[in-house]
């Protein structure tokens, strides 16, 4: 019969909407419970928490202090040069255009004529050094400046 197919479809449609409505109601209930749980946890005044929090005093990192007073050639300058320069500018200095800076007299001459400081500060007056590597740190450059300003002593 033609009317039975429509009533079956209508029954299925009613059942679908009934399930959909129940699902929406359950979903709404779960959302309500979730919101209740979230906001019921916020019972304390945040101002009390902030006022009671006393952060510890800042840690003084002594490695960030740059000592430019006690600079020696055999200490700081040679160490910086060993790490950053001597791979090219020592021995035969083939990679360093023949500039052999592991010899004090040559290093002193380059510090006296301003080429050493110009290259490590990368001011544009000479080739930037160290070549193909990161620029020396501000502290390392300050140590060279202090050493050179004291006459670049061989101490």
OpenMM code with the backbone's topology and positions (N, CA, C; nanometers):
from openmm import Vec3, app, unit

residues = "UNK UNK UNK UNK UNK UNK UNK UNK UNK UNK UNK UNK UNK UNK UNK UNK UNK UNK UNK UNK UNK UNK UNK UNK UNK UNK UNK UNK UNK UNK UNK UNK UNK UNK UNK UNK UNK UNK UNK UNK UNK UNK UNK UNK UNK UNK UNK UNK UNK UNK UNK UNK UNK UNK UNK UNK UNK UNK UNK UNK UNK UNK UNK UNK UNK UNK UNK UNK UNK UNK UNK UNK UNK UNK UNK UNK UNK UNK UNK UNK UNK UNK UNK UNK UNK UNK UNK UNK UNK UNK UNK UNK UNK UNK UNK UNK UNK UNK UNK UNK UNK UNK UNK UNK UNK UNK UNK UNK UNK UNK UNK UNK UNK UNK UNK UNK UNK UNK UNK UNK UNK UNK UNK UNK UNK UNK UNK UNK UNK UNK UNK UNK UNK UNK UNK UNK UNK UNK UNK UNK UNK UNK UNK UNK UNK UNK UNK UNK UNK UNK UNK UNK UNK UNK UNK".split()
positions = [
    Vec3(0.0809, -0.1168, 0.0000),
    Vec3(0.0000, 0.0000, 0.0000),
    Vec3(0.0863, 0.1246, 0.0000),
    Vec3(0.0416, 0.2265, -0.0742),
    Vec3(0.1241, 0.3457, -0.0870),
    Vec3(0.1358, 0.4258, 0.0421),
    Vec3(0.0427, 0.4256, 0.1277),
    Vec3(0.0476, 0.5051, 0.2502),
    Vec3(0.1397, 0.4462, 0.3557),
    Vec3(0.1647, 0.3126, 0.3513),
    Vec3(0.2477, 0.2487, 0.4525),
    Vec3(0.3919, 0.2920, 0.4426),
    Vec3(0.4429, 0.3127, 0.3222),
    Vec3(0.5823, 0.3541, 0.3042),
    Vec3(0.6065, 0.4903, 0.3639),
    Vec3(0.5075, 0.5803, 0.3483),
    Vec3(0.5222, 0.7148, 0.4023),
    Vec3(0.5173, 0.7136, 0.5541),
    Vec3(0.4317, 0.6306, 0.6114),
    Vec3(0.4217, 0.6278, 0.7571),
    Vec3(0.5474, 0.5664, 0.8173),
    Vec3(0.6082, 0.4704, 0.7481),
    Vec3(0.7337, 0.4117, 0.7960),
    Vec3(0.8438, 0.5168, 0.7909),
    Vec3(0.8479, 0.5907, 0.6802),
    Vec3(0.9472, 0.6967, 0.6683),
    Vec3(0.9238, 0.8043, 0.7740),
    Vec3(0.7972, 0.8364, 0.7961),
    Vec3(0.7633, 0.9377, 0.8958),
    Vec3(0.8018, 0.8881, 1.0355),
    Vec3(0.7792, 0.7608, 1.0624),
    Vec3(0.8163, 0.7027, 1.1921),
    Vec3(0.9670, 0.7076, 1.2133),
    Vec3(1.0416, 0.6765, 1.1065),
    Vec3(1.1872, 0.6807, 1.1149),
    Vec3(1.2362, 0.8237, 1.1357),
    Vec3(1.1708, 0.9171, 1.0681),
    Vec3(1.2070, 1.0574, 1.0808),
    Vec3(1.1797, 1.1074, 1.2224),
    Vec3(1.0647, 1.0673, 1.2798),
    Vec3(1.0326, 1.1063, 1.4171),
    Vec3(1.1353, 1.0474, 1.5136),
    Vec3(1.1725, 0.9209, 1.4917),
    Vec3(1.2702, 0.8545, 1.5761),
    Vec3(1.4052, 0.9257, 1.5668),
    Vec3(1.4438, 0.9668, 1.4458),
    Vec3(1.5703, 1.0374, 1.4236),
    Vec3(1.5725, 1.1700, 1.4991),
    Vec3(1.4648, 1.2482, 1.4866),
    Vec3(1.4583, 1.3769, 1.5560),
    Vec3(1.4545, 1.3589, 1.7081),
    Vec3(1.3919, 1.2529, 1.7533),
    Vec3(1.3867, 1.2259, 1.8963),
    Vec3(1.5273, 1.1960, 1.9473),
    Vec3(1.6046, 1.1138, 1.8738),
    Vec3(1.7428, 1.0828, 1.9107),
    Vec3(1.8296, 1.2082, 1.9033),
    Vec3(1.8074, 1.2870, 1.7991),
    Vec3(1.8838, 1.4097, 1.7819),
    Vec3(1.8573, 1.5051, 1.8975),
    Vec3(1.7338, 1.5188, 1.9344),
    Vec3(1.6979, 1.6065, 2.0458),
    Vec3(1.7600, 1.5563, 2.1753),
    Vec3(1.7581, 1.4252, 2.1984),
    Vec3(1.8179, 1.3679, 2.3188),
    Vec3(1.9687, 1.3886, 2.3173),
    Vec3(2.0314, 1.3742, 2.2017),
    Vec3(2.1754, 1.3939, 2.1900),
    Vec3(2.2110, 1.5389, 2.2195),
    Vec3(2.1303, 1.6308, 2.1693),
    Vec3(2.1552, 1.7731, 2.1966),
    Vec3(2.1405, 1.8016, 2.3450),
    Vec3(2.0394, 1.7399, 2.4055),
    Vec3(2.0160, 1.7610, 2.5472),
    Vec3(2.1328, 1.7044, 2.6282),
    Vec3(2.1825, 1.5851, 2.5927),
    Vec3(2.2977, 1.5261, 2.6616),
    Vec3(2.4213, 1.6125, 2.6409),
    Vec3(2.4397, 1.6590, 2.5192),
    Vec3(2.5551, 1.7440, 2.4872),
    Vec3(2.5495, 1.8724, 2.5701),
    Vec3(2.4321, 1.9313, 2.5785),
    Vec3(2.4151, 2.0527, 2.6581),
    Vec3(2.4446, 2.0248, 2.8050),
    Vec3(2.4030, 1.9101, 2.8523),
    Vec3(2.4293, 1.8725, 2.9912),
    Vec3(2.5796, 1.8603, 3.0153),
    Vec3(2.6511, 1.7969, 2.9232),
    Vec3(2.7957, 1.7808, 2.9379),
    Vec3(2.8677, 1.9159, 2.9333),
    Vec3(2.8235, 2.0029, 2.8490),
    Vec3(2.8820, 2.1371, 2.8412),
    Vec3(2.8566, 2.2112, 2.9721),
    Vec3(2.7353, 2.2015, 3.0243),
    Vec3(2.7018, 2.2653, 3.1507),
    Vec3(2.7924, 2.2126, 3.2626),
    Vec3(2.8122, 2.0823, 3.2696),
    Vec3(2.8969, 2.0224, 3.3738),
    Vec3(3.0420, 2.0683, 3.3592),
    Vec3(3.0876, 2.0748, 3.2380),
    Vec3(3.2245, 2.1199, 3.2122),
    Vec3(3.2432, 2.2644, 3.2579),
    Vec3(3.1501, 2.3514, 3.2219),
    Vec3(3.1583, 2.4917, 3.2629),
    Vec3(3.1477, 2.5061, 3.4146),
    Vec3(3.0624, 2.4281, 3.4756),
    Vec3(3.0487, 2.4310, 3.6201),
    Vec3(3.1794, 2.3908, 3.6873),
    Vec3(3.2443, 2.2877, 3.6359),
    Vec3(3.3714, 2.2419, 3.6937),
    Vec3(3.4803, 2.3470, 3.6763),
    Vec3(3.4856, 2.4096, 3.5612),
    Vec3(3.5878, 2.5103, 3.5349),
    Vec3(3.5706, 2.6310, 3.6251),
    Vec3(3.4491, 2.6827, 3.6323),
    Vec3(3.4277, 2.8054, 3.7083),
    Vec3(3.4172, 2.7831, 3.8582),
    Vec3(3.3849, 2.6633, 3.9011),
    Vec3(3.3810, 2.6396, 4.0455),
    Vec3(3.5219, 2.6302, 4.1020),
    Vec3(3.6211, 2.6049, 4.0191),
    Vec3(3.7603, 2.6022, 4.0631),
    Vec3(3.8161, 2.7409, 4.0853),
    Vec3(3.7503, 2.8434, 4.0393),
    Vec3(3.7970, 2.9812, 4.0510),
    Vec3(3.7310, 3.0503, 4.1682),
    Vec3(3.7426, 2.9926, 4.2843),
    Vec3(3.6765, 3.0511, 4.4003),
    Vec3(3.7655, 3.1492, 4.4742),
    Vec3(3.8969, 3.1452, 4.4508),
    Vec3(3.9888, 3.2296, 4.5252),
    Vec3(4.0164, 3.3578, 4.4478),
    Vec3(4.0307, 3.4656, 4.5196),
    Vec3(4.0589, 3.5945, 4.4573),
    Vec3(4.2034, 3.5955, 4.4104),
    Vec3(4.2254, 3.6241, 4.2834),
    Vec3(4.3598, 3.6248, 4.2271),
    Vec3(4.4472, 3.7339, 4.2880),
    Vec3(4.3907, 3.8438, 4.3325),
    Vec3(4.4689, 3.9519, 4.3916),
    Vec3(4.5404, 3.9035, 4.5165),
    Vec3(4.4757, 3.8156, 4.5962),
    Vec3(4.5404, 3.7619, 4.7150),
    Vec3(4.6614, 3.6775, 4.6767),
    Vec3(4.6487, 3.6015, 4.5707),
    Vec3(4.7580, 3.5166, 4.5257),
    Vec3(4.8752, 3.6001, 4.4759),
    Vec3(4.8478, 3.7018, 4.3977),
    Vec3(4.9533, 3.7861, 4.3431),
    Vec3(5.0245, 3.8603, 4.4548),
    Vec3(4.9503, 3.9136, 4.5512),
    Vec3(5.0112, 3.9892, 4.6599),
    Vec3(5.0961, 3.8987, 4.7479),
    Vec3(5.0557, 3.7736, 4.7629),
    Vec3(5.1295, 3.6830, 4.8499),
    Vec3(5.2548, 3.6282, 4.7814),
    Vec3(5.2621, 3.6344, 4.6514),
    Vec3(5.3761, 3.5787, 4.5788),
    Vec3(5.4927, 3.6750, 4.5823),
    Vec3(5.6012, 3.6311, 4.6407),
    Vec3(5.7239, 3.7101, 4.6435),
    Vec3(5.8292, 3.6354, 4.5645),
    Vec3(5.8594, 3.6805, 4.4444),
    Vec3(5.9579, 3.6083, 4.3651),
    Vec3(6.0950, 3.6159, 4.4300),
    Vec3(6.1763, 3.5140, 4.4092),
    Vec3(6.3106, 3.5165, 4.4667),
    Vec3(6.3926, 3.6272, 4.4014),
    Vec3(6.4941, 3.6776, 4.4698),
    Vec3(6.5763, 3.7821, 4.4090),
    Vec3(6.6439, 3.7283, 4.2839),
    Vec3(6.6648, 3.8137, 4.1867),
    Vec3(6.7253, 3.7664, 4.0628),
    Vec3(6.8643, 3.7105, 4.0881),
    Vec3(6.8939, 3.6015, 4.0193),
    Vec3(7.0245, 3.5377, 4.0304),
    Vec3(7.1275, 3.6217, 3.9561),
    Vec3(7.2374, 3.6484, 4.0194),
    Vec3(7.3431, 3.7242, 3.9540),
    Vec3(7.4339, 3.6252, 3.8837),
    Vec3(7.4310, 3.6284, 3.7538),
    Vec3(7.5123, 3.5394, 3.6728),
    Vec3(7.6497, 3.6038, 3.6549),
    Vec3(7.7492, 3.5504, 3.7244),
    Vec3(7.8826, 3.6100, 3.7182),
    Vec3(7.9485, 3.5891, 3.5832),
    Vec3(7.8982, 3.4951, 3.5042),
    Vec3(7.9568, 3.4743, 3.3721),
    Vec3(7.9228, 3.5892, 3.2771),
    Vec3(7.8191, 3.6687, 3.3109),
    Vec3(7.7818, 3.7797, 3.2244),
    Vec3(7.8587, 3.9073, 3.2578),
    Vec3(7.9394, 3.9032, 3.3653),
    Vec3(8.0206, 4.0187, 3.4017),
    Vec3(8.1493, 4.0127, 3.3208),
    Vec3(8.1796, 4.1204, 3.2533),
    Vec3(8.2977, 4.1247, 3.1678),
    Vec3(8.4088, 4.2011, 3.2401),
    Vec3(8.5104, 4.1298, 3.2821),
    Vec3(8.6232, 4.1904, 3.3514),
    Vec3(8.7232, 4.2428, 3.2482),
    Vec3(8.7318, 4.3745, 3.2382),
    Vec3(8.8300, 4.4356, 3.1475),
    Vec3(8.9426, 4.5016, 3.2254),
    Vec3(8.9475, 4.4776, 3.3552),
    Vec3(9.0526, 4.5370, 3.4386),
    Vec3(9.1742, 4.4453, 3.4470),
    Vec3(9.1499, 4.3180, 3.4681),
    Vec3(9.2592, 4.2225, 3.4896),
    Vec3(9.2925, 4.1450, 3.3625),
    Vec3(9.3138, 4.2145, 3.2535),
    Vec3(9.3419, 4.1514, 3.1249),
    Vec3(9.4920, 4.1293, 3.1111),
    Vec3(9.5281, 4.0068, 3.0750),
    Vec3(9.6692, 3.9772, 3.0481),
    Vec3(9.6817, 3.9145, 2.9106),
    Vec3(9.7966, 3.9338, 2.8509),
    Vec3(9.8215, 3.8738, 2.7197),
    Vec3(9.8240, 3.7227, 2.7297),
    Vec3(9.8940, 3.6703, 2.8303),
    Vec3(9.9067, 3.5252, 2.8427),
    Vec3(9.7783, 3.4589, 2.8913),
    Vec3(9.6889, 3.5368, 2.9480),
    Vec3(9.5625, 3.4810, 2.9963),
    Vec3(9.4522, 3.4983, 2.8944),
    Vec3(9.3781, 3.6069, 2.9071),
    Vec3(9.2574, 3.6274, 2.8265),
    Vec3(9.2850, 3.6437, 2.6770),
    Vec3(9.3825, 3.7268, 2.6407),
    Vec3(9.4056, 3.7554, 2.4981),
    Vec3(9.4479, 3.6297, 2.4239),
    Vec3(9.5434, 3.5550, 2.4791),
    Vec3(9.5887, 3.4314, 2.4139),
    Vec3(9.4760, 3.3287, 2.4062),
    Vec3(9.3938, 3.3196, 2.5115),
    Vec3(9.2816, 3.2240, 2.5083),
    Vec3(9.1820, 3.2592, 2.3986),
    Vec3(9.1466, 3.3864, 2.3875),
    Vec3(9.0526, 3.4291, 2.2828),
    Vec3(9.1124, 3.4034, 2.1452),
    Vec3(9.2398, 3.4346, 2.1309),
    Vec3(9.3076, 3.4139, 2.0019),
    Vec3(9.3136, 3.2645, 1.9672),
    Vec3(9.3423, 3.1805, 2.0658),
    Vec3(9.3501, 3.0358, 2.0416),
    Vec3(9.2156, 2.9825, 1.9920),
    Vec3(9.1084, 3.0260, 2.0551),
    Vec3(8.9752, 2.9762, 2.0188),
    Vec3(8.9285, 3.0309, 1.8833),
    Vec3(8.9574, 3.1579, 1.8547),
    Vec3(8.8959, 3.2234, 1.7399),
    Vec3(8.9890, 3.2546, 1.6224),
    Vec3(9.1199, 3.2569, 1.6452),
    Vec3(9.2085, 3.3094, 1.5415),
    Vec3(9.3165, 3.2121, 1.4941),
    Vec3(9.3710, 3.1339, 1.5867),
    Vec3(9.4903, 3.0563, 1.5542),
    Vec3(9.4668, 2.9420, 1.4563),
    Vec3(9.3434, 2.9052, 1.4292),
    Vec3(9.3202, 2.8003, 1.3290),
    Vec3(9.3619, 2.8487, 1.1903),
    Vec3(9.3645, 2.9807, 1.1700),
    Vec3(9.4085, 3.0375, 1.0421),
    Vec3(9.5378, 3.1191, 1.0554),
    Vec3(9.5554, 3.1843, 1.1696),
    Vec3(9.6653, 3.2795, 1.1861),
    Vec3(9.7744, 3.2294, 1.2787),
    Vec3(9.8101, 3.1014, 1.2692),
    Vec3(9.9195, 3.0463, 1.3490),
    Vec3(10.0014, 2.9529, 1.2608),
    Vec3(10.1201, 2.9194, 1.3076),
    Vec3(10.2072, 2.8304, 1.2302),
    Vec3(10.2469, 2.8974, 1.1008),
    Vec3(10.2168, 2.8331, 0.9894),
    Vec3(10.2507, 2.8923, 0.8587),
    Vec3(10.1489, 2.9966, 0.8165),
    Vec3(10.0332, 2.9973, 0.8818),
    Vec3(9.9252, 3.0937, 0.8559),
    Vec3(9.8820, 3.0935, 0.7101),
    Vec3(9.8842, 2.9751, 0.6484),
    Vec3(9.8430, 2.9641, 0.5075),
    Vec3(9.6989, 3.0089, 0.4867),
    Vec3(9.6109, 2.9758, 0.5799),
    Vec3(9.4699, 3.0136, 0.5651),
    Vec3(9.4453, 3.1588, 0.6026),
    Vec3(9.5389, 3.2207, 0.6731),
    Vec3(9.5210, 3.3571, 0.7217),
    Vec3(9.6005, 3.4591, 0.6435),
    Vec3(9.6138, 3.4399, 0.5145),
    Vec3(9.6844, 3.5332, 0.4250),
    Vec3(9.8279, 3.5590, 0.4707),
    Vec3(9.8879, 3.4591, 0.5361),
    Vec3(10.0263, 3.4718, 0.5810),
    Vec3(10.0431, 3.5550, 0.7073),
    Vec3(9.9339, 3.6008, 0.7667),
    Vec3(9.9417, 3.6828, 0.8883),
    Vec3(9.9486, 3.5884, 1.0079),
    Vec3(10.0657, 3.5835, 1.0696),
    Vec3(10.0913, 3.4902, 1.1784),
    Vec3(10.0785, 3.5633, 1.3114),
    Vec3(9.9631, 3.5472, 1.3749),
    Vec3(9.9337, 3.6214, 1.4974),
    Vec3(9.9698, 3.5463, 1.6252),
    Vec3(10.0236, 3.4258, 1.6148),
    Vec3(10.0645, 3.3550, 1.7354),
    Vec3(10.2021, 3.4018, 1.7829),
    Vec3(10.2606, 3.4964, 1.7108),
    Vec3(10.3869, 3.5594, 1.7486),
    Vec3(10.3539, 3.6951, 1.8108),
    Vec3(10.4003, 3.7199, 1.9347),
    Vec3(10.3637, 3.8428, 2.0048),
    Vec3(10.4020, 3.9673, 1.9263),
    Vec3(10.5206, 3.9720, 1.8695),
    Vec3(10.5653, 4.0952, 1.8015),
    Vec3(10.4758, 4.1299, 1.6834),
    Vec3(10.4292, 4.0303, 1.6101),
    Vec3(10.3384, 4.0561, 1.4980),
    Vec3(10.2024, 4.1027, 1.5503),
    Vec3(10.1529, 4.0365, 1.6537),
    Vec3(10.0240, 4.0758, 1.7129),
    Vec3(10.0328, 4.2175, 1.7674),
    Vec3(10.1437, 4.2513, 1.8298),
    Vec3(10.1637, 4.3857, 1.8844),
    Vec3(10.1629, 4.4886, 1.7720),
    Vec3(10.2276, 4.4576, 1.6597),
    Vec3(10.2298, 4.5503, 1.5462),
    Vec3(10.0886, 4.5733, 1.4921),
    Vec3(10.0094, 4.4658, 1.4810),
    Vec3(9.8716, 4.4788, 1.4321),
    Vec3(9.7828, 4.5514, 1.5323),
    Vec3(9.8122, 4.5374, 1.6612),
    Vec3(9.7331, 4.6108, 1.7606),
    Vec3(9.7735, 4.7581, 1.7608),
    Vec3(9.9026, 4.7876, 1.7393),
    Vec3(9.9492, 4.9264, 1.7376),
    Vec3(9.8983, 5.0045, 1.6164),
    Vec3(9.8908, 4.9382, 1.5007),
    Vec3(9.8462, 5.0109, 1.3796),
    Vec3(9.6945, 5.0135, 1.3642),
    Vec3(9.6201, 4.9514, 1.4575),
    Vec3(9.4746, 4.9577, 1.4564),
    Vec3(9.4056, 4.8516, 1.3727),
    Vec3(9.4821, 4.7723, 1.2980),
    Vec3(9.4199, 4.6722, 1.2110),
    Vec3(9.3558, 4.5579, 1.2898),
    Vec3(9.4175, 4.5192, 1.4018),
    Vec3(9.3606, 4.4106, 1.4824),
    Vec3(9.2227, 4.4502, 1.5340),
    Vec3(9.2134, 4.5647, 1.5969),
    Vec3(9.0859, 4.6089, 1.6525),
    Vec3(8.9826, 4.6362, 1.5429),
    Vec3(9.0263, 4.6915, 1.4319),
    Vec3(8.9350, 4.7183, 1.3206),
    Vec3(8.8750, 4.5890, 1.2655),
    Vec3(8.9563, 4.4840, 1.2576),
    Vec3(8.9046, 4.3583, 1.2020),
    Vec3(8.8096, 4.2872, 1.2974),
    Vec3(8.8372, 4.2930, 1.4288),
    Vec3(8.7485, 4.2206, 1.5218),
    Vec3(8.6234, 4.3007, 1.5572),
    Vec3(8.6295, 4.4329, 1.5478),
    Vec3(8.5071, 4.5117, 1.5698),
    Vec3(8.4233, 4.5170, 1.4435),
    Vec3(8.4833, 4.4765, 1.3330),
    Vec3(8.4169, 4.4710, 1.2022),
    Vec3(8.3598, 4.6078, 1.1658),
    Vec3(8.4465, 4.7090, 1.1761),
    Vec3(8.4031, 4.8465, 1.1489),
    Vec3(8.4084, 4.8842, 1.0008),
    Vec3(8.4547, 4.7929, 0.9168),
    Vec3(8.4574, 4.8177, 0.7735),
    Vec3(8.5922, 4.8644, 0.7222),
    Vec3(8.6868, 4.8917, 0.8108),
    Vec3(8.8191, 4.9376, 0.7694),
    Vec3(8.9084, 4.8264, 0.7192),
    Vec3(8.8805, 4.7042, 0.7602),
    Vec3(8.9599, 4.5870, 0.7199),
    Vec3(8.8659, 4.4690, 0.6992),
    Vec3(8.9248, 4.3549, 0.6658),
    Vec3(8.8443, 4.2322, 0.6535),
    Vec3(8.7864, 4.1957, 0.7890),
    Vec3(8.6617, 4.1505, 0.7886),
    Vec3(8.5973, 4.1104, 0.9132),
    Vec3(8.6597, 3.9815, 0.9651),
    Vec3(8.6900, 3.9801, 1.0933),
    Vec3(8.7459, 3.8613, 1.1565),
    Vec3(8.6640, 3.8290, 1.2808),
    Vec3(8.6521, 3.7031, 1.3125),
    Vec3(8.7017, 3.5872, 1.2401),
    Vec3(8.6229, 3.5625, 1.1115),
    Vec3(8.6942, 3.5250, 1.0105),
    Vec3(8.6342, 3.5041, 0.8791),
    Vec3(8.5456, 3.3790, 0.8822),
    Vec3(8.4303, 3.3880, 0.8202),
    Vec3(8.3343, 3.2767, 0.8116),
    Vec3(8.2960, 3.2204, 0.9489),
    Vec3(8.2929, 3.3068, 1.0482),
    Vec3(8.2520, 3.2655, 1.1831),
    Vec3(8.1793, 3.3821, 1.2483),
    Vec3(8.1209, 3.3553, 1.3625),
    Vec3(8.0478, 3.4601, 1.4350),
    Vec3(8.1457, 3.5655, 1.4861),
    Vec3(8.0983, 3.6870, 1.4916),
    Vec3(8.1769, 3.7980, 1.5455),
    Vec3(8.2085, 3.7685, 1.6922),
    Vec3(8.3234, 3.8150, 1.7381),
    Vec3(8.3573, 3.7994, 1.8789),
    Vec3(8.2503, 3.8668, 1.9644),
    Vec3(8.2336, 3.8175, 2.0853),
    Vec3(8.1335, 3.8765, 2.1749),
    Vec3(8.1765, 4.0179, 2.2132),
    Vec3(8.0807, 4.0959, 2.2594),
    Vec3(8.1120, 4.2324, 2.3041),
    Vec3(8.2150, 4.2304, 2.4157),
    Vec3(8.2064, 4.1317, 2.5028),
    Vec3(8.3016, 4.1205, 2.6130),
    Vec3(8.4418, 4.0926, 2.5594),
    Vec3(8.4533, 4.0000, 2.4653),
    Vec3(8.5852, 3.9684, 2.4088),
    Vec3(8.6454, 4.0905, 2.3396),
    Vec3(8.5631, 4.1636, 2.2662),
    Vec3(8.6114, 4.2848, 2.1993),
    Vec3(8.6536, 4.3890, 2.3036),
    Vec3(8.5762, 4.4020, 2.4109),
    Vec3(8.6114, 4.4959, 2.5179),
    Vec3(8.7439, 4.4584, 2.5829),
    Vec3(8.7708, 4.3300, 2.5960),
    Vec3(8.8987, 4.2858, 2.6525),
    Vec3(9.0143, 4.3248, 2.5609),
    Vec3(8.9968, 4.3066, 2.4304),
    Vec3(9.1009, 4.3488, 2.3364),
    Vec3(9.1214, 4.4999, 2.3437),
    Vec3(9.0117, 4.5755, 2.3476),
    Vec3(9.0227, 4.7215, 2.3551),
    Vec3(9.0982, 4.7636, 2.4808),
    Vec3(9.0656, 4.7027, 2.5943),
    Vec3(9.1325, 4.7366, 2.7207),
    Vec3(9.2804, 4.7019, 2.7137),
    Vec3(9.3122, 4.5871, 2.6596),
    Vec3(9.4516, 4.5430, 2.6485),
    Vec3(9.5299, 4.6367, 2.5568),
    Vec3(9.4714, 4.6730, 2.4432),
    Vec3(9.5382, 4.7625, 2.3480),
    Vec3(9.5521, 4.9031, 2.4079),
    Vec3(9.4490, 4.9506, 2.4779),
    Vec3(9.4553, 5.0843, 2.5404),
    Vec3(9.5630, 5.0913, 2.6484),
    Vec3(9.6014, 4.9775, 2.7050),
    Vec3(9.7096, 4.9735, 2.8046),
    Vec3(9.8459, 4.9528, 2.7390),
    Vec3(9.8496, 4.9606, 2.6065),
    Vec3(9.9773, 4.9466, 2.5355),
    Vec3(10.0053, 4.8060, 2.4883),
    Vec3(9.9085, 4.7173, 2.4936),
    Vec3(9.9224, 4.5775, 2.4527),
    Vec3(10.0453, 4.5117, 2.5152),
    Vec3(10.0526, 4.5109, 2.6496),
    Vec3(10.1707, 4.4551, 2.7159),
    Vec3(10.1805, 4.3034, 2.7007),
    Vec3(10.3041, 4.2540, 2.7008),
    Vec3(10.3269, 4.1090, 2.6926),
    Vec3(10.3355, 4.0546, 2.8346),
    Vec3(10.2220, 4.0539, 2.9030),
    Vec3(10.2185, 4.0082, 3.0418),
    Vec3(10.1475, 3.8760, 3.0556),
] * unit.nanometer
topology = app.Topology()
chain = topology.addChain("A")
for resn in residues:
    res = topology.addResidue(resn, chain)
    for name in ("N", "CA", "C"):
        topology.addAtom(name, app.Element.getBySymbol(name[0]), res)
